[in-house]
């Protein structure tokens, strides 16, 4: 490797992470855990319907209390939000760098090696936790739903979608870079059309279909396409931010979409690059979603809630994810931070924020890939434990007669679920940080 490229690689390897993005990554993990904790309650609420509280039906304590139904419904949107954030953070860092590097000699050779490493890291993570779960199932306690079909075809389908998107990213970035070089306006228009078309089809599927679909059903793949759109859209956002901030491309060509003035952000930041604008947008979208959910709950229109939050195709969750990402990446400079999507080794912190809290956030956030795998494979272990911990509070909420007492027990029920989710995240991410990540570094699959 030439000296110039070695120096550039060393500089990139020492680039700090963005704390706001790491915090968003950690919030994503917690949000996904809370979503899965309350998912059975959401399904039970849909099945039972808006009926009065009955002592021998615990879930009726929720369905008979409007604010509790509203909160369960709102939590349902957190799942798709977190999944979109997972893809967006990876795309935000991966795609712009690939677009820049696609004009350099040896692009395909370098990307082939990098892609193999990324895919190998995912596969190694799955293999590592699979071996642990097989050992637990054999020597400690039987794991409900343990098996190759439940784990690798159903439980980990999200991970396989992510692996496929990452594997196809170099080709997509190559194409996007050339469209951007030819006409950036056309690229923006194509991205907007693709996004609207995908979510129009998502709405059609959500409002005309119910239940699960076969593996090769096109409706099944709409969720995967939604995540791919999030990945690519975030990448284009990252490309646009670097262009606006005047980051020099690897070959110094303005045609790639970057200016020639490195290290200096242009004066007069446009509105779309201001975190405050996105914060207000997030608040407005959240207010609209809250009002829609409240209206549906008041009307007892639970099928509408199912359709609006259908799997990963919720337009509300997608827009909230876009706003969340933009708040994180527009708070400060983020144009040359190193991140390869699935790599989760922690790099140095910015000098301005060397606190224990920042270190803890980065350490926990680095376990996002491991957490996704564990929460799928170990569902037969942690879900029964969580349900047993929450069941007494819900049963008491159904048994008591007064509204105040029911309110108190439902608060306890929600608090237990959230506390269990946070504890589960902490245990998994700490173990992942201390065991899996060092092992992958030994195997040269992570830095």
Secondary structure by P-SEA (a helix, b strand, c coil): ccaaaaaaaaaaaaccccaaaaaaaaaaaaaaaaaaaaaaaaaaaaaaccccccccccaaaaaacaaaaaaaaaaaaaaaaaaaaaaaaaaaccaaaaaaaccccaaaaaaaaaaaaaaaaaaaaaaaaaaaaaaaacccccccccccccccccccaaaaaaaaaaaaaaaaaaaaaaaaaacaaaaaaaaaaaaaaaaaaaaaaaacccccccccccccaaaaaaaaaaaaaaaaaaaaaaaaacccccccccccccccccccccccccccccaaaaaaaaaaaaaaaaaaaaaaaaacaaaaaaaaacccccaaaaaaaaaaaaaaaacccccccccccccccccccccccccaaaaaaaaaaaaaaaaaaaaaaacccaaaaaaaaaaaaaaaaaacccaaaaaaaaaaaaaaaaaaaaaaaaaaaaaaaacaaaaaaaacccc
